[in-house]
Structure formats: C-alpha cells, structure tokens
Amino acid sequence: MTLRLSVETEIELEAYCKRHGITKNAAVIKATERLLASPDIAAMKLAEELAEPEDAETRYERRRARLQEQYEKEVDIAGWIAEQVVWTKKPNPSGNITPGVHGRNTVVAFSDTLWRADGSVEEGVFVIAEHHSGHPAGIQTYHRYICPYDTWIEYMRKVPRA
C-alpha cells in the first residue's frame, strides 16, 4: 500500500514519531487501527428501538436561531478543535485560587447542557478539554475537564506554536 500525505502532514508525522520514538509506519498503523475501531454510533443497529426525533435537523435550526450567541461560541470551539489549539492557565499573581488547568490542554468537544446530580439541567456552552501529560495510562486516558465557556475564556490562554 502506498500512502501520500500532504507536505504539512508528513512534517507533523515525522515530528510526532521523533518525539515518541516510533516509526512513521507504526504511527500510521496505530492511527488506522484507532479509526477502524471507532464504531459509527449513528448507523449502528441496536437491540431495541429508541425514541429518536425525526425532526432533529429542524429543531437544531430553531435552536440556532434562538441562541445565536451560543452558536457563535460553539463555532469558536469547533475552530479550536479543528486547529488543535493548545491552551494553558493564565498566570495569577494574586495567589487566589481560580479555575483552569496548567500545562498542555486541547479542546476536544463541547456541550450545551450539563446534567446535575439532582436531575436538573444547566444550559449554556461548556468546553470539554483534554490535558496532555507525558504518557497517560489506564483509565486516565479517558479523563476530560468540563468548564463553562466564559470561565474558560477568562482563565485560560492560547499557547502559540513555535
């Protein structure tokens, strides 16, 4: 099999392999295995019928019209995800405890609802972020942080790439 990557992707792949001490072939195999192991949840056959709205697209459009500000925040987040923007906590010389996560963090998703333990729902835009430590292992591989969008913007900052 021959694989042709863009020049930019090839450079990124080489840098990744050097950092992790693996061959490009091993990295491509690992990425392909992860892709193939990810099921298409939306198309998956289930053992029971679920009550799923047939007008989900229409409902989404109505929601978008009502919540333009929220939509704009979601578009911001989608851009951060696509660009794999690295974030870290802003410096806080006051010494007061504030929200935020030091180190390398990327936004991996967002949510517009947060379910509380009492069954209530908080609506808004919530950033879902992953912290990138050296070598996550075990269950910590799946750990994510959830933070309200406005709090994220207030206490976190983008880290430019070299």
Secondary structure, DSSP 8 states (H G I E B T S, - for coil): ------HHHHHHHHHHHHHHT--HHHHHHHHHHHHHHS--TTT---SS-----TTHHHHHHHHHHHTHHHHHHHHHHHHHHHHT-EEEE---TT----S---S-EEEEEEEEEEE-TTS-EEEEEEEEEEE--SS--GGGGG--EEEEHHHHHHHEEEE---
